């Protein structure tokens, strides 16, 4: 099993930045795929970005060029740097891990972009 704990959400104005972090209970390099999803009110949970242990990275089109996913081995975290935030980025952001055929989720962290 994998436990995931997110941090770093908050309220920001359009154009500002936030960094989300996801701490994992296992060595992040032992987990094949980790990433971030988000869910806005009344909508389904959608992929934001993923990173594999082989460093393959995937972004959804709406965040490519603004968001950057990375792994910090020293802190055992997967981070999401979000720049040039827009109101449509407002959502609960969930950390995700796929480990030994199972899917694991964090509890979510709220990101609100509003003036």
C-alpha positions as a printed NumPy array, in Angstrom:
array([[  0.   ,   0.   ,   0.   ],
       [  0.895,   3.651,  -0.402],
       [ -0.237,   6.567,   1.743],
       [ -0.188,   9.983,   0.107],
       [ -0.441,  13.362,   1.826],
       [ -0.821,  16.58 ,  -0.163],
       [  0.088,  20.088,   0.946],
       [  0.453,  23.544,  -0.529],
       [ -3.031,  24.487,  -1.673],
       [ -4.572,  27.868,  -1.035],
       [ -6.165,  30.998,  -2.444],
       [ -4.263,  33.016,  -5.034],
       [ -5.045,  35.695,  -7.596],
       [ -4.963,  35.06 , -11.349],
       [ -1.421,  35.056, -12.69 ],
       [  0.138,  33.985,  -9.407],
       [  1.917,  30.731,  -8.567],
       [  1.546,  27.845,  -6.13 ],
       [  3.499,  24.679,  -5.484],
       [  1.774,  21.502,  -4.373],
       [  3.684,  18.681,  -2.694],
       [  2.754,  15.046,  -2.223],
       [  4.556,  13.027,   0.438],
       [  4.501,   9.263,  -0.071],
       [  4.866,   6.497,   2.499],
       [  7.115,   4.538,   0.134],
       [ 10.211,   5.541,  -1.782],
       [  8.811,   7.505,  -4.704],
       [ 11.259,   5.886,  -7.104],
       [  9.74 ,   2.478,  -6.276],
       [  6.342,   3.718,  -7.493],
       [  6.015,   3.402, -11.259],
       [  3.544,   6.243, -11.821],
       [  2.733,   9.232,  -9.658],
       [  0.841,  12.321, -10.545],
       [ -1.832,  14.898,  -9.943],
       [ -5.517,  14.979, -10.795],
       [ -8.069,  17.685, -10.082],
       [-11.795,  17.896,  -9.594],
       [-13.81 ,  21.07 ,  -9.928],
       [-17.291,  21.35 ,  -8.376],
       [-19.821,  19.366, -10.368],
       [-17.194,  17.892, -12.675],
       [-15.32 ,  14.616, -12.943],
       [-11.8  ,  14.089, -11.691],
       [ -9.352,  14.794, -14.521],
       [ -5.655,  14.185, -15.067],
       [ -3.325,  17.16 , -14.627],
       [  0.135,  15.616, -14.898],
       [  1.902,  12.309, -14.357],
       [  5.51 ,  11.2  , -14.044],
       [  6.856,   7.663, -14.24 ],
       [  9.871,   6.135, -12.574],
       [ 11.453,   6.252, -16.004],
       [ 10.944,  10.048, -15.979],
       [  8.31 ,  10.029, -18.702],
       [  6.08 ,  13.056, -18.109],
       [  2.589,  13.776, -19.373],
       [  0.491,  16.943, -19.034],
       [ -3.051,  17.715, -19.933],
       [ -3.174,  20.314, -22.7  ],
       [ -4.686,  23.072, -20.561],
       [ -1.696,  23.183, -18.174],
       [  1.208,  22.392, -20.515],
       [  3.728,  25.222, -20.369],
       [  2.342,  26.565, -17.075],
       [  2.651,  23.581, -14.712],
       [  5.718,  21.466, -13.984],
       [  5.714,  18.087, -12.243],
       [  8.879,  16.85 , -10.574],
       [ 10.21 ,  14.416,  -8.011],
       [ 12.316,  15.412,  -5.001],
       [ 14.24 ,  12.355,  -3.859],
       [ 15.667,  14.073,  -0.794],
       [ 12.187,  14.88 ,   0.535],
       [ 10.479,  11.847,  -1.045],
       [  7.833,  14.074,  -2.599],
       [  6.264,  14.643,  -5.976],
       [  5.692,  18.318,  -6.609],
       [  3.501,  20.333,  -8.936],
       [  4.703,  23.85 ,  -9.644],
       [  1.776,  25.863, -10.97 ],
       [  2.49 ,  29.193, -12.642],
       [  0.238,  31.71 , -14.369],
       [ -2.767,  30.339, -12.563],
       [ -6.217,  30.958, -14.022],
       [ -9.67 ,  30.899, -12.417],
       [-10.408,  27.713, -14.358],
       [ -7.595,  25.986, -12.434],
       [ -9.761,  26.188,  -9.318],
       [-10.333,  22.648,  -8.04 ],
       [ -9.44 ,  20.105,  -5.409],
       [ -6.091,  18.633,  -6.425],
       [ -5.404,  14.979,  -5.645],
       [ -2.089,  13.177,  -5.569],
       [ -2.137,   9.79 ,  -7.317],
       [  0.078,   6.721,  -7.287],
       [ -0.075,   3.44 ,  -9.159],
       [  1.803,   0.739,  -7.25 ],
       [  1.783,  -3.019,  -7.858],
       [ -1.46 ,  -2.813,  -9.813],
       [ -3.301,  -0.697,  -7.263],
       [ -4.428,   2.924,  -7.473],
       [ -3.9  ,   5.178,  -4.468],
       [ -5.139,   8.699,  -3.75 ],
       [ -4.417,  11.436,  -1.28 ],
       [ -7.123,  13.315,   0.582],
       [ -6.931,  16.331,  -1.729],
       [ -5.952,  19.96 ,  -1.335],
       [ -8.041,  22.947,  -2.418],
       [ -6.659,  25.412,  -4.946],
       [ -8.727,  28.545,  -5.529],
       [ -7.781,  31.15 ,  -8.124],
       [ -9.841,  34.289,  -7.742],
       [ -9.477,  38.045,  -7.747]])
